[in-house]
């Protein structure tokens, strides 16, 4: 399978909304669209996996600096269409992200994975991630 992995241009990021909707079916489309507009102003970027002109996978990325880890990259909302899974695209996507991170001066990568997402947990462990703690959230 011939695919291209590349950053999606900021002005074309709306193309990721259908895949985000599949990943987040409990979030209304207009909310996803509104949040994307806000996130773009906060430095959000997105990497796409393309087969020809078809977007078959995505990963948002954040370049951040925190005291405890330094400059790092955070993959976010990683999603590959079901019919493209199991073909090594996730690994290729992460290789691309890690190389991009190094080119941007990052020394680490962090991410969040839901407790119930057992397949995701297995994938992230295979990519070399270690569980360091708990992610807490409080609705205001």
MIDOSE-1310 file (N, C-alpha, C; in nm, 2 decimals, decimal comma, always signed):
residues 140
xxxx	+0,08/-0,12/+0,00/+0,00/+0,00/+0,00/+0,09/+0,12/+0,00; +0,07/+0,21/-0,10/+0,14/+0,33/-0,11/+0,07/+0,45/-0,04; +0,13/+0,50/+0,07/+0,07/+0,61/+0,14/+0,17/+0,72/+0,15; +0,12/+0,84/+0,18/+0,20/+0,96/+0,21/+0,16/+1,01/+0,34
xxxx	+0,26/+1,04/+0,43/+0,23/+1,10/+0,56/+0,29/+1,24/+0,56; +0,21/+1,33/+0,59/+0,25/+1,47/+0,59/+0,16/+1,56/+0,68; +0,22/+1,68/+0,72/+0,14/+1,77/+0,79/+0,03/+1,82/+0,70; -0,09/+1,84/+0,76/-0,20/+1,90/+0,68/-0,19/+2,05/+0,70
xxxx	-0,20/+2,13/+0,59/-0,19/+2,27/+0,60/-0,30/+2,33/+0,69; -0,26/+2,43/+0,77/-0,35/+2,49/+0,86/-0,49/+2,53/+0,80; -0,48/+2,58/+0,68/-0,60/+2,63/+0,61/-0,69/+2,51/+0,56; -0,64/+2,39/+0,56/-0,71/+2,27/+0,52/-0,75/+2,17/+0,63
xxxx	-0,72/+2,22/+0,75/-0,75/+2,13/+0,87/-0,89/+2,08/+0,88; -0,99/+2,15/+0,82/-1,13/+2,11/+0,83/-1,15/+1,97/+0,77; -1,06/+1,92/+0,69/-1,07/+1,79/+0,63/-1,07/+1,68/+0,73; -1,02/+1,71/+0,85/-1,00/+1,60/+0,95/-1,13/+1,58/+1,03
xxxx	-1,23/+1,67/+1,02/-1,35/+1,66/+1,10/-1,43/+1,53/+1,08; -1,44/+1,48/+0,96/-1,51/+1,35/+0,95/-1,45/+1,23/+1,03; -1,31/+1,23/+1,03/-1,24/+1,13/+1,10/-1,25/+1,15/+1,25; -1,24/+1,28/+1,29/-1,26/+1,31/+1,43/-1,40/+1,27/+1,48
xxxx	-1,50/+1,29/+1,40/-1,64/+1,26/+1,43/-1,65/+1,11/+1,45; -1,58/+1,03/+1,37/-1,59/+0,88/+1,39/-1,52/+0,84/+1,52; -1,41/+0,91/+1,56/-1,33/+0,88/+1,68/-1,41/+0,93/+1,80; -1,48/+1,04/+1,79/-1,55/+1,10/+1,90/-1,70/+1,11/+1,87
xxxx	-1,77/+1,00/+1,86/-1,91/+1,00/+1,82/-2,01/+1,07/+1,91; -1,97/+1,09/+2,03/-2,05/+1,16/+2,13/-2,04/+1,31/+2,13; -1,95/+1,36/+2,04/-1,93/+1,51/+2,03/-2,00/+1,56/+1,90; -2,08/+1,66/+1,91/-2,15/+1,71/+1,80/-2,06/+1,77/+1,70
xxxx	-2,09/+1,75/+1,57/-2,00/+1,80/+1,46/-1,97/+1,95/+1,48; -2,07/+2,03/+1,51/-2,05/+2,18/+1,52/-1,95/+2,21/+1,64; -1,95/+2,12/+1,74/-1,86/+2,14/+1,86/-1,72/+2,11/+1,81; -1,70/+2,00/+1,74/-1,57/+1,96/+1,68/-1,52/+2,08/+1,60
xxxx	-1,60/+2,13/+1,51/-1,56/+2,24/+1,42/-1,52/+2,36/+1,50; -1,60/+2,40/+1,60/-1,56/+2,52/+1,69/-1,43/+2,50/+1,76; -1,42/+2,38/+1,82/-1,29/+2,35/+1,89/-1,17/+2,35/+1,80; -1,18/+2,30/+1,68/-1,07/+2,30/+1,59/-1,03/+2,45/+1,56
xxxx	-1,12/+2,54/+1,54/-1,09/+2,68/+1,52/-1,01/+2,73/+1,63; -1,05/+2,70/+1,75/-0,98/+2,75/+1,87/-0,85/+2,69/+1,89; -0,84/+2,56/+1,86/-0,71/+2,48/+1,88/-0,61/+2,53/+1,78; -0,65/+2,57/+1,65/-0,56/+2,62/+1,55/-0,48/+2,74/+1,61
xxxx	-0,55/+2,83/+1,68/-0,49/+2,95/+1,74/-0,40/+2,92/+1,86; -0,40/+2,79/+1,90/-0,32/+2,75/+2,02/-0,20/+2,67/+1,97; -0,17/+2,66/+1,84/-0,06/+2,58/+1,80/-0,08/+2,44/+1,75; -0,21/+2,40/+1,75/-0,24/+2,27/+1,71/-0,20/+2,24/+1,56
xxxx	-0,14/+2,12/+1,54/-0,11/+2,08/+1,41/-0,17/+1,94/+1,39; -0,18/+1,89/+1,27/-0,23/+1,76/+1,24/-0,15/+1,69/+1,13; -0,12/+1,57/+1,15/-0,05/+1,49/+1,05/-0,16/+1,40/+0,98; -0,15/+1,39/+0,85/-0,24/+1,30/+0,78/-0,17/+1,19/+0,71
xxxx	-0,24/+1,07/+0,70/-0,20/+0,96/+0,62/-0,29/+0,96/+0,50; -0,23/+0,97/+0,38/-0,31/+0,98/+0,26/-0,28/+0,87/+0,17; -0,38/+0,80/+0,12/-0,37/+0,71/+0,01/-0,42/+0,78/-0,12; -0,33/+0,83/-0,20/-0,38/+0,92/-0,31/-0,43/+1,05/-0,24
xxxx	-0,55/+1,08/-0,28/-0,62/+1,20/-0,22/-0,71/+1,17/-0,11; -0,71/+1,05/-0,06/-0,80/+1,01/+0,04/-0,73/+1,01/+0,18; -0,79/+1,08/+0,27/-0,73/+1,09/+0,41/-0,78/+0,97/+0,48; -0,68/+0,88/+0,52/-0,72/+0,75/+0,58/-0,68/+0,74/+0,73
xxxx	-0,60/+0,84/+0,78/-0,56/+0,84/+0,92/-0,51/+0,98/+0,96; -0,52/+1,01/+1,09/-0,48/+1,14/+1,14/-0,41/+1,12/+1,28; -0,34/+1,22/+1,31/-0,29/+1,24/+1,45/-0,27/+1,39/+1,47; -0,34/+1,44/+1,57/-0,31/+1,58/+1,61/-0,17/+1,57/+1,67
xxxx	-0,10/+1,69/+1,67/+0,02/+1,70/+1,75/+0,03/+1,83/+1,81; +0,09/+1,83/+1,93/+0,11/+1,95/+2,01/+0,26/+1,95/+2,04; +0,33/+2,06/+2,02/+0,47/+2,08/+2,06/+0,46/+2,16/+2,19; +0,51/+2,11/+2,30/+0,49/+2,17/+2,43/+0,62/+2,16/+2,51
xxxx	+0,63/+2,25/+2,61/+0,75/+2,24/+2,70/+0,69/+2,24/+2,84; +0,73/+2,14/+2,92/+0,69/+2,13/+3,06/+0,81/+2,11/+3,14; +0,80/+2,16/+3,27/+0,92/+2,15/+3,36/+0,98/+2,01/+3,37; +0,89/+1,91/+3,39/+0,94/+1,78/+3,42/+0,99/+1,70/+3,30
xxxx	+0,96/+1,74/+3,18/+1,00/+1,66/+3,06/+1,07/+1,74/+2,96; +1,06/+1,88/+2,96/+1,12/+1,96/+2,86/+1,04/+1,97/+2,74; +1,10/+2,00/+2,62/+1,03/+2,01/+2,50/+0,99/+1,87/+2,45; +0,86/+1,86/+2,42/+0,82/+1,73/+2,38/+0,70/+1,74/+2,28
xxxx	+0,66/+1,63/+2,22/+0,55/+1,62/+2,13/+0,44/+1,54/+2,19; +0,32/+1,58/+2,17/+0,20/+1,50/+2,22/+0,11/+1,46/+2,10; +0,11/+1,34/+2,06/+0,01/+1,29/+1,96/-0,12/+1,29/+2,03; -0,23/+1,33/+1,95/-0,36/+1,35/+2,01/-0,47/+1,31/+1,91
xxxx	-0,57/+1,24/+1,96/-0,67/+1,19/+1,87/-0,62/+1,12/+1,74; -0,55/+1,02/+1,77/-0,49/+0,93/+1,66/-0,60/+0,84/+1,61; -0,62/+0,84/+1,48/-0,73/+0,76/+1,43/-0,70/+0,71/+1,29; -0,72/+0,59/+1,26/-0,70/+0,53/+1,13/-0,83/+0,46/+1,09
xxxx	-0,88/+0,48/+0,97/-1,00/+0,42/+0,93/-0,99/+0,27/+0,95; -1,10/+0,20/+0,99/-1,10/+0,06/+1,02/-1,04/-0,03/+0,91; -1,08/+0,00/+0,79/-1,03/-0,08/+0,68/-0,89/-0,07/+0,64; -0,82/+0,03/+0,71/-0,67/+0,05/+0,69/-0,59/+0,01/+0,81
xxxx	-0,66/-0,04/+0,91/-0,58/-0,09/+1,03/-0,52/-0,23/+1,00; -0,42/-0,25/+1,08/-0,35/-0,38/+1,07/-0,25/-0,39/+0,96; -0,22/-0,28/+0,90/-0,13/-0,27/+0,78/+0,00/-0,20/+0,81; +0,02/-0,17/+0,94/+0,15/-0,11/+0,98/+0,15/+0,04/+0,96
xxxx	+0,03/+0,10/+0,93/+0,02/+0,25/+0,92/+0,04/+0,32/+1,05; -0,01/+0,27/+1,16/+0,01/+0,33/+1,29/+0,16/+0,34/+1,32; +0,24/+0,24/+1,30/+0,38/+0,24/+1,32/+0,45/+0,34/+1,23; +0,41/+0,35/+1,10/+0,47/+0,44/+1,01/+0,43/+0,59/+1,05
xxxx	+0,31/+0,61/+1,10/+0,27/+0,74/+1,14/+0,36/+0,78/+1,26; +0,37/+0,69/+1,36/+0,45/+0,73/+1,48/+0,60/+0,75/+1,44; +0,66/+0,67/+1,35/+0,79/+0,70/+1,30/+0,80/+0,84/+1,25; +0,70/+0,88/+1,17/+0,70/+1,02/+1,11/+0,70/+1,12/+1,22
xxxx	+0,61/+1,10/+1,32/+0,59/+1,19/+1,43/+0,72/+1,21/+1,51; +0,78/+1,09/+1,54/+0,91/+1,10/+1,62/+1,02/+1,17/+1,54; +1,03/+1,15/+1,41/+1,13/+1,22/+1,33/+1,10/+1,37/+1,33; +0,97/+1,41/+1,31/+0,93/+1,55/+1,31/+0,96/+1,61/+1,45
xxxx	+0,93/+1,54/+1,55/+0,96/+1,59/+1,69/+1,11/+1,62/+1,71; +1,19/+1,53/+1,66/+1,34/+1,55/+1,67/+1,38/+1,68/+1,59; +1,32/+1,69/+1,48/+1,36/+1,81/+1,39/+1,31/+1,94/+1,46; +1,21/+1,93/+1,55/+1,16/+2,05/+1,62/+1,23/+2,07/+1,76
xxxx	+1,33/+1,99/+1,79/+1,40/+2,00/+1,91/+1,34/+1,93/+2,03; +1,25/+1,84/+2,01/+1,19/+1,76/+2,11/+1,28/+1,65/+2,16; +1,27/+1,62/+2,29/+1,35/+1,51/+2,34/+1,26/+1,40/+2,40; +1,13/+1,41/+2,39/+1,04/+1,31/+2,44/+0,90/+1,32/+2,37
xxxx	+0,82/+1,23/+2,40/+0,68/+1,23/+2,35/+0,59/+1,18/+2,47; +0,48/+1,24/+2,48/+0,38/+1,20/+2,59/+0,24/+1,20/+2,52; +0,15/+1,12/+2,58/+0,02/+1,11/+2,53/-0,08/+1,06/+2,63; -0,21/+1,07/+2,61/-0,31/+1,02/+2,69/-0,38/+0,91/+2,62
xxxx	-0,42/+0,81/+2,69/-0,50/+0,69/+2,64/-0,60/+0,65/+2,74; -0,72/+0,64/+2,69/-0,83/+0,60/+2,78/-0,81/+0,47/+2,85; -0,85/+0,46/+2,97/-0,84/+0,33/+3,05/-0,91/+0,22/+2,98; -1,02/+0,24/+2,92/-1,10/+0,13/+2,85/-1,04/+0,10/+2,71
xxxx	-0,95/+0,17/+2,66/-0,89/+0,15/+2,53/-0,78/+0,05/+2,53; -0,81/-0,08/+2,55/-0,70/-0,18/+2,57/-0,62/-0,19/+2,44; -0,68/-0,19/+2,32/-0,60/-0,20/+2,20/-0,51/-0,08/+2,19; -0,55/+0,04/+2,22/-0,46/+0,16/+2,22/-0,35/+0,14/+2,32
xxxx	-0,38/+0,09/+2,44/-0,27/+0,07/+2,54/-0,16/-0,03/+2,48; -0,21/-0,14/+2,42/-0,11/-0,23/+2,36/-0,03/-0,16/+2,25; -0,09/-0,08/+2,17/-0,02/-0,02/+2,06/+0,08/+0,08/+2,12; +0,05/+0,16/+2,22/+0,14/+0,26/+2,27/+0,26/+0,19/+2,34
xxxx	+0,23/+0,08/+2,41/+0,34/+0,00/+2,47/+0,44/-0,05/+2,37; +0,38/-0,10/+2,25/+0,47/-0,14/+2,15/+0,55/-0,03/+2,09; +0,50/+0,09/+2,10/+0,58/+0,21/+2,05/+0,68/+0,26/+2,15; +0,69/+0,20/+2,26/+0,79/+0,23/+2,36/+0,75/+0,33/+2,47
xxxx	+0,62/+0,36/+2,48/+0,57/+0,44/+2,58/+0,55/+0,36/+2,71; +0,57/+0,43/+2,82/+0,56/+0,38/+2,96/+0,45/+0,45/+3,03; +0,38/+0,38/+3,11/+0,27/+0,44/+3,19/+0,34/+0,51/+3,32; +0,32/+0,64/+3,33/+0,39/+0,71/+3,44/+0,29/+0,76/+3,55
xxxx	+0,16/+0,77/+3,52/+0,07/+0,82/+3,62/-0,07/+0,81/+3,57; -0,15/+0,89/+3,64/-0,30/+0,90/+3,61/-0,32/+1,03/+3,55; -0,42/+1,04/+3,45/-0,47/+1,16/+3,40/-0,60/+1,20/+3,46; -0,61/+1,31/+3,53/-0,73/+1,35/+3,60/-0,80/+1,46/+3,52
xxxx	-0,93/+1,46/+3,54/-1,01/+1,57/+3,48/-1,13/+1,60/+3,57; -1,16/+1,73/+3,58/-1,27/+1,78/+3,66/-1,35/+1,87/+3,57; -1,48/+1,85/+3,55/-1,56/+1,94/+3,48/-1,59/+2,06/+3,56; -1,59/+2,18/+3,50/-1,61/+2,30/+3,57/-1,75/+2,36/+3,53
